[in-house]
Structure formats: C-alpha cells, structure tokens
Amino acid sequence: MYRYTRLSLLAVAIATTGAVAYAANGGMGNDAMAIAKAKIPLTQAVTVAEQHANGKASRAEYENSKQGWVYDVEVVSGAKVFDVRVDANKGTVISSAEDKADHDDDHDKRD
C-alpha cells in the first residue's frame, strides 16, 4: 500500500510541476487575446498590405513570428497573389513575396 501512495504522490508532483511550467510559459498562447494588445488594428494592416501589393486582401492572420506579432495578409493583385507581413506595432511592411502554392498551407491547397 505504501508503494502505491508513493507512486501517486510522485505522479501528482510531476503533474503539478508540468502545469506550473506550462503556465509560466504563458500556456499555448491565445492569439485572440494577444490581438487586443496590438497597436495597429487589423483593418489598418489590411489597408497597408493592399496598398503595398496594389491589390485586394483575400485573407489575413495574426501570428507570432521571429519579428514578434505580425499580420500575415494575402493580397490578390491581377493574376498574382502576395503574402505581405505587416508589423502589428508599427504598421509597416516587414516583407512581401509572391505566394507560390505550397502544399503545407491549408489556404494554398487547390482542389
């Protein structure tokens, strides 16, 4: 009986340690809550991206990247599609590249 009690206490200690570490890292990160802290609203980021690529936005995401929080906006310009990244704090274009269909992105898959 003592053996099972020790194992149970050990399991609880491991689970508690894991939960504390998870919470200390901010959990999984909630993009919906993080966007409330962005200095630039999504509408402004879309406008900046559309003007930069001279087209219309078809999709926009808010994501955490190496540069920090950015808006990733997909802009259609004529027969081309561009991925434009806009800094969520400054509202400036970080990068812009023509989107080549890559099969690891759901939004690039074609039927």
ZAROMI-847500 format. One record per residue: residue number from 1; residue in one letter; x, y, z of N, C-alpha, C, O in turn. Coordinates in Angstrom, 1 decimal. Layout:
NODE     k   r      n.x      n.y      n.z     ca.x     ca.y     ca.z      c.x      c.y      c.z      o.x      o.y      o.z
NODE   NUM   A        X        Y        Z        X        Y        Z        X        Y        Z        X        Y        Z
...
REM end
This chain:
NODE     k   r      n.x      n.y      n.z     ca.x     ca.y     ca.z      c.x      c.y      c.z      o.x      o.y      o.z
NODE     1   M      0.8     -1.2      0.0      0.0      0.0      0.0      0.9      1.3      0.0      0.6      2.2     -0.7
NODE     2   Y      2.0      1.2      0.8      2.9      2.4      0.8      3.5      2.7     -0.5      3.7      3.8     -0.9
NODE     3   R      3.7      1.6     -1.3      4.3      1.8     -2.6      3.4      2.6     -3.5      3.8      3.5     -4.3
NODE     4   Y      2.1      2.2     -3.5      1.1      2.9     -4.4      0.9      4.4     -3.9      0.7      5.3     -4.8
NODE     5   T      1.0      4.6     -2.6      0.9      6.0     -2.1      2.1      6.8     -2.7      1.9      8.0     -3.1
NODE     6   R      3.3      6.3     -2.6      4.4      7.0     -3.1      4.3      7.3     -4.6      4.6      8.4     -5.0
NODE     7   L      3.9      6.3     -5.3      3.7      6.4     -6.8      2.7      7.5     -7.1      2.9      8.3     -8.0
NODE     8   S      1.6      7.5     -6.3      0.6      8.5     -6.5      1.1      9.9     -6.2      0.8     10.8     -7.0
NODE     9   L      1.8     10.1     -5.1      2.4     11.4     -4.8      3.4     11.8     -5.8      3.4     13.0     -6.2
NODE    10   L      4.2     10.9     -6.3      5.1     11.2     -7.4      4.4     11.7     -8.7      4.8     12.7     -9.3
NODE    11   A      3.4     11.0     -9.0      2.6     11.4    -10.2      2.0     12.8    -10.0      2.0     13.6    -11.0
NODE    12   V      1.4     13.1     -8.9      0.9     14.4     -8.6      1.9     15.5     -8.6      1.7     16.5     -9.2
NODE    13   A      3.1     15.2     -8.1      4.2     16.2     -8.1      4.7     16.4     -9.6      4.9     17.6     -9.9
NODE    14   I      4.8     15.4    -10.4      5.2     15.6    -11.8      4.1     16.4    -12.5      4.4     17.3    -13.3
NODE    15   A      2.8     16.1    -12.3      1.7     16.8    -13.0      1.7     18.3    -12.6      1.5     19.1    -13.4
NODE    16   T      1.9     18.5    -11.3      1.9     19.9    -10.8      3.1     20.7    -11.4      2.9     21.8    -11.8
NODE    17   T      4.3     20.1    -11.4      5.4     20.7    -12.0      5.2     21.1    -13.4      5.6     22.1    -13.9
NODE    18   G      4.6     20.1    -14.2      4.3     20.4    -15.6      3.3     21.5    -15.8      3.5     22.3    -16.6
NODE    19   A      2.3     21.5    -14.9      1.3     22.6    -15.0      1.9     24.0    -14.7      1.6     24.9    -15.3
NODE    20   V      2.8     24.0    -13.7      3.4     25.3    -13.3      4.3     25.8    -14.5      4.3     26.9    -14.8
NODE    21   A      5.1     24.9    -15.1      5.9     25.2    -16.2      5.1     25.7    -17.4      5.5     26.7    -18.1
NODE    22   Y      4.0     25.0    -17.7      3.1     25.4    -18.8      2.6     26.8    -18.5      2.6     27.6    -19.5
NODE    23   A      2.1     27.1    -17.3      1.6     28.4    -17.0      2.7     29.5    -17.1      2.4     30.6    -17.5
NODE    24   A      3.9     29.2    -16.7      4.9     30.1    -16.7      5.3     30.5    -18.1      5.7     31.7    -18.3
NODE    25   N      5.1     29.6    -19.1      5.4     29.9    -20.4      4.2     30.6    -21.1      4.2     30.8    -22.4
NODE    26   G      3.2     30.9    -20.4      2.0     31.6    -21.0      1.0     30.6    -21.6      0.2     31.0    -22.4
NODE    27   G      1.1     29.3    -21.3      0.2     28.4    -21.9      0.5     28.2    -23.4      1.7     28.4    -23.8
NODE    28   M     -0.4     27.9    -24.1     -0.2     27.7    -25.6     -0.3     29.1    -26.3      0.1     29.2    -27.4
NODE    29   G     -0.6     30.1    -25.6     -0.7     31.4    -26.2     -2.1     31.5    -26.9     -2.4     30.7    -27.7
NODE    30   N     -2.8     32.6    -26.6     -4.1     32.7    -27.2     -4.0     33.9    -28.2     -4.0     35.1    -27.7
NODE    31   D     -4.0     33.7    -29.5     -3.9     34.7    -30.5     -5.1     35.7    -30.3     -4.9     36.9    -30.5
NODE    32   A     -6.3     35.2    -30.0     -7.4     36.1    -29.8     -7.2     37.1    -28.7     -7.7     38.3    -28.8
NODE    33   M     -6.6     36.8    -27.7     -6.3     37.7    -26.6     -5.1     38.6    -26.9     -5.0     39.7    -26.5
NODE    34   A     -4.1     38.0    -27.6     -2.9     38.8    -28.0     -3.2     39.9    -28.9     -2.6     41.0    -28.9
NODE    35   I     -4.2     39.7    -29.8     -4.5     40.8    -30.8     -5.1     42.0    -30.1     -5.0     43.1    -30.7
NODE    36   A     -5.6     41.9    -29.0     -6.1     43.1    -28.2     -5.0     44.0    -27.8     -5.2     45.2    -27.6
NODE    37   K     -3.8     43.5    -27.8     -2.6     44.3    -27.4     -1.9     44.9    -28.6     -1.0     45.7    -28.4
NODE    38   A     -2.3     44.6    -29.8     -1.7     45.1    -31.0     -1.9     46.6    -31.1     -3.1     47.0    -30.8
NODE    39   K     -0.9     47.4    -31.4     -1.1     48.8    -31.6     -1.8     49.2    -32.9     -2.4     50.2    -32.9
NODE    40   I     -1.7     48.3    -33.9     -2.3     48.6    -35.2     -3.5     47.6    -35.3     -3.3     46.4    -35.2
NODE    41   P     -4.7     48.1    -35.6     -5.8     47.2    -35.8     -5.7     46.5    -37.2     -5.0     46.9    -38.1
NODE    42   L     -6.4     45.4    -37.2     -6.3     44.5    -38.4     -6.7     45.3    -39.7     -6.1     45.1    -40.7
NODE    43   T     -7.7     46.1    -39.6     -8.2     46.9    -40.8     -7.1     47.8    -41.3     -7.0     47.9    -42.5
NODE    44   Q     -6.3     48.4    -40.5     -5.2     49.2    -40.9     -4.1     48.4    -41.6     -3.5     48.8    -42.6
NODE    45   A     -3.8     47.2    -41.0     -2.8     46.3    -41.5     -3.2     45.8    -42.9     -2.4     45.7    -43.8
NODE    46   V     -4.5     45.5    -43.1     -5.0     45.1    -44.4     -4.9     46.2    -45.4     -4.5     46.0    -46.6
NODE    47   T     -5.2     47.4    -45.0     -5.1     48.6    -45.9     -3.6     48.8    -46.4     -3.4     49.0    -47.5
NODE    48   V     -2.7     48.7    -45.4     -1.3     48.8    -45.7     -0.8     47.8    -46.7     -0.1     48.1    -47.7
NODE    49   A     -1.2     46.5    -46.5     -0.9     45.4    -47.3     -1.5     45.6    -48.7     -0.8     45.3    -49.7
NODE    50   E     -2.7     46.0    -48.8     -3.4     46.2    -50.1     -2.7     47.3    -50.9     -2.5     47.1    -52.1
NODE    51   Q     -2.3     48.4    -50.3     -1.6     49.5    -50.9     -0.2     49.0    -51.4      0.2     49.4    -52.5
NODE    52   H      0.5     48.3    -50.5      1.8     47.8    -50.9      1.8     46.9    -52.1      2.7     47.0    -53.0
NODE    53   A      0.8     46.0    -52.2      0.8     45.0    -53.3     -0.1     45.4    -54.4     -0.3     44.7    -55.4
NODE    54   N     -0.8     46.6    -54.2     -1.7     47.1    -55.2     -2.8     46.1    -55.6     -2.9     45.7    -56.8
NODE    55   G     -3.5     45.6    -54.6     -4.5     44.6    -54.8     -5.5     44.6    -53.7     -5.6     45.5    -52.9
NODE    56   K     -6.2     43.5    -53.6     -7.3     43.3    -52.6     -6.9     42.1    -51.7     -6.5     41.0    -52.2
NODE    57   A     -7.1     42.3    -50.4     -6.8     41.2    -49.4     -7.8     40.1    -49.5     -9.0     40.3    -49.7
NODE    58   S     -7.4     38.9    -49.5     -8.3     37.7    -49.5     -8.3     37.0    -48.2     -9.1     36.2    -47.9
NODE    59   R     -7.2     37.2    -47.4     -7.1     36.5    -46.1     -6.1     37.3    -45.2     -5.2     37.9    -45.8
NODE    60   A     -6.4     37.2    -43.9     -5.4     37.9    -43.0     -5.4     37.1    -41.7     -6.4     36.6    -41.2
NODE    61   E     -4.2     36.9    -41.2     -4.0     36.2    -39.9     -3.1     37.1    -39.0     -2.3     37.9    -39.5
NODE    62   Y     -3.3     36.8    -37.7     -2.4     37.5    -36.7     -1.6     36.4    -36.1     -2.1     35.4    -35.6
NODE    63   E     -0.3     36.5    -36.2      0.6     35.4    -35.7      1.8     35.9    -35.1      2.3     37.0    -35.3
NODE    64   N      2.4     35.1    -34.2      3.6     35.4    -33.5      4.8     34.8    -34.4      4.8     33.6    -34.8
NODE    65   S      5.7     35.7    -34.7      6.9     35.3    -35.6      8.2     35.6    -34.9      8.2     36.1    -33.8
NODE    66   K      9.3     35.4    -35.6     10.6     35.8    -35.1     10.7     37.3    -34.9     11.4     37.8    -34.0
NODE    67   Q     10.0     38.1    -35.7     10.0     39.5    -35.5      9.0     40.0    -34.5      8.9     41.2    -34.3
NODE    68   G      8.3     39.1    -33.8      7.2     39.5    -32.9      5.8     39.3    -33.5      5.7     38.5    -34.5
NODE    69   W      4.8     39.9    -33.0      3.5     39.8    -33.6      3.3     40.5    -34.9      3.7     41.7    -35.0
NODE    70   V      2.8     39.8    -35.9      2.7     40.4    -37.2      1.3     40.0    -37.8      0.7     39.0    -37.4
NODE    71   Y      0.9     40.8    -38.8     -0.3     40.4    -39.6      0.2     39.8    -40.8      1.1     40.4    -41.5
NODE    72   D     -0.2     38.6    -41.2      0.1     38.0    -42.4     -1.1     38.1    -43.4     -2.1     37.5    -43.2
NODE    73   V     -1.0     39.0    -44.4     -2.1     39.3    -45.2     -1.8     38.7    -46.6     -0.7     39.0    -47.2
NODE    74   E     -2.8     38.0    -47.2     -2.7     37.5    -48.5     -3.4     38.5    -49.4     -4.6     38.7    -49.2
NODE    75   V     -2.7     39.0    -50.4     -3.3     40.1    -51.3     -3.2     39.6    -52.8     -2.2     39.1    -53.2
NODE    76   V     -4.4     39.7    -53.4     -4.5     39.3    -54.8     -4.4     40.6    -55.7     -5.1     41.5    -55.5
NODE    77   S     -3.4     40.5    -56.6     -3.1     41.6    -57.5     -3.1     41.1    -58.9     -2.0     40.5    -59.3
NODE    78   G     -4.1     41.3    -59.7     -4.2     40.7    -61.0     -4.2     39.2    -60.9     -5.0     38.6    -60.2
NODE    79   A     -3.2     38.6    -61.6     -3.2     37.1    -61.6     -2.2     36.6    -60.6     -1.9     35.4    -60.5
NODE    80   K     -1.6     37.5    -59.8     -0.6     37.1    -58.8     -1.2     37.3    -57.3     -2.1     38.0    -57.1
NODE    81   V     -0.6     36.5    -56.5     -1.0     36.5    -55.0      0.3     36.8    -54.2      1.3     36.2    -54.5
NODE    82   F      0.2     37.7    -53.3      1.3     38.1    -52.5      1.0     37.8    -51.0     -0.1     38.1    -50.5
NODE    83   D      2.1     37.4    -50.3      2.0     37.3    -48.8      2.7     38.5    -48.3      3.9     38.6    -48.5
NODE    84   V      2.0     39.4    -47.6      2.5     40.6    -47.1      2.5     40.5    -45.6      1.4     40.3    -45.0
NODE    85   R      3.6     40.7    -44.9      3.7     40.7    -43.5      3.8     42.1    -43.0      4.7     42.9    -43.4
NODE    86   V      2.9     42.5    -42.1      2.8     43.9    -41.5      3.1     43.8    -40.0      2.4     43.0    -39.3
NODE    87   D      4.0     44.6    -39.6      4.3     44.7    -38.1      3.1     45.2    -37.4      2.5     46.2    -37.7
NODE    88   A      2.7     44.5    -36.3      1.5     44.8    -35.6      1.7     46.0    -34.7      0.7     46.5    -34.2
NODE    89   N      2.9     46.4    -34.4      3.1     47.6    -33.6      3.4     48.9    -34.3      3.0     49.9    -33.9
NODE    90   K      4.0     48.7    -35.5      4.4     49.9    -36.3      3.5     50.1    -37.5      3.4     51.3    -38.0
NODE    91   G      2.8     49.1    -38.0      2.0     49.2    -39.2      2.8     49.3    -40.5      2.3     49.8    -41.5
NODE    92   T      4.1     48.9    -40.4      4.9     48.9    -41.6      5.1     47.5    -42.2      4.9     46.5    -41.5
NODE    93   V      5.3     47.4    -43.5      5.5     46.2    -44.2      6.9     45.6    -43.8      7.9     46.3    -44.0
NODE    94   I      6.9     44.4    -43.3      8.1     43.7    -42.9      8.7     43.0    -44.1      9.9     43.0    -44.4
NODE    95   S      7.8     42.3    -44.8      8.2     41.5    -46.0      7.0     41.4    -46.9      5.9     41.4    -46.5
NODE    96   S      7.4     41.1    -48.2      6.3     40.9    -49.2      6.9     39.9    -50.2      8.0     40.2    -50.7
NODE    97   A      6.2     38.9    -50.5      6.7     37.9    -51.5      5.5     37.3    -52.3      4.4     37.1    -51.7
NODE    98   E      5.8     37.0    -53.5      4.8     36.3    -54.3      4.5     35.0    -53.7      5.4     34.2    -53.4
NODE    99   D      3.2     34.6    -53.6      2.8     33.4    -52.9      2.9     32.3    -54.0      2.2     32.3    -55.0
NODE   100   K      3.7     31.3    -53.7      3.8     30.1    -54.6      3.0     29.0    -53.8      3.2     28.9    -52.6
NODE   101   A      2.2     28.3    -54.5      1.3     27.3    -53.9      2.2     26.3    -53.2      3.0     25.6    -53.9
NODE   102   D      2.2     26.2    -51.9      2.9     25.2    -51.2      1.9     24.3    -50.4      1.0     24.9    -49.8
NODE   103   H      2.1     23.1    -50.5      1.0     22.1    -50.1      1.0     22.0    -48.6      0.2     21.2    -48.1
NODE   104   D      1.8     22.7    -47.8      1.8     22.5    -46.4      0.9     23.6    -45.7      0.6     23.6    -44.5
NODE   105   D      0.4     24.6    -46.5     -0.5     25.6    -46.0     -1.9     25.3    -46.5     -2.2     25.1    -47.7
NODE   106   D     -2.9     25.2    -45.6     -4.3     24.9    -46.0     -4.8     25.9    -46.9     -5.6     25.5    -47.9
NODE   107   H     -4.5     27.2    -46.8     -5.1     28.2    -47.6     -4.5     28.2    -49.0     -5.0     28.9    -49.9
NODE   108   D     -3.4     27.4    -49.3     -2.8     27.4    -50.6     -3.3     26.1    -51.4     -3.0     26.0    -52.5
NODE   109   K     -4.0     25.2    -50.7     -4.4     24.0    -51.4     -5.4     24.2    -52.4     -6.3     25.0    -52.3
NODE   110   R     -5.3     23.5    -53.5     -6.2     23.7    -54.6     -6.9     22.3    -54.8     -6.3     21.3    -54.6
NODE   111   D     -8.2     22.4    -55.2     -9.0     21.2    -55.4     -8.8     20.7    -56.8     -9.3     19.6    -57.2
REM end
